[in-house]
Amino acid sequence: MGDESSQYRFYRYCFDLLMPVCMRYKSNETDAVSALNLAFIKLINKYDSKQPQIAFDHWAKRIMINQLIDEYRKDKKRLEVHQSVEPGTLSSYSGGYQFNSGEEKLKAEVIIKAIGHLEEPARTIFNLHAIEGFSHKEIANQLRISVENSRYHLHMARKNLKHILNQHLKLTKPA
């Protein structure tokens, strides 16, 4: 990989590229940096197998997301927290999201912080679906949950985000 100076520049480039991805999935900076470092090792080890037609940034983000999914699976096994969804409980949920003028007042930083306050697995599922563009079927396969469970957690994430952001708007509203 070259001398230390080029390794450091490569790490800094990857850090700047991948840290925002990590912060969407992790609740604190220490955990995010830890996940990024593990993914960086994978980037180094798999660099020779990268296909030249694939953009580096896209390839690196995919490895980072896979690392975060692996960590989620390990955490899930460790905690053994199970949530069940009763059939038909999501039938009234449209899955759509309506924008209003209040959202225009929010800065990206506030939204990212709000996402960070979501509980697992809602935060991971929200990020995979809303940010990364995964389908519920893909999320279910990656996280080894049912499609219905993925939809439920996305619904709960959106509901909780709405509540968090409404609270923020109330606190920042001029008197």
Order of alpha helices (4+ residues) and beta strands (2+ residues): alpha-alpha-alpha-alpha-alpha-alpha-alpha-alpha
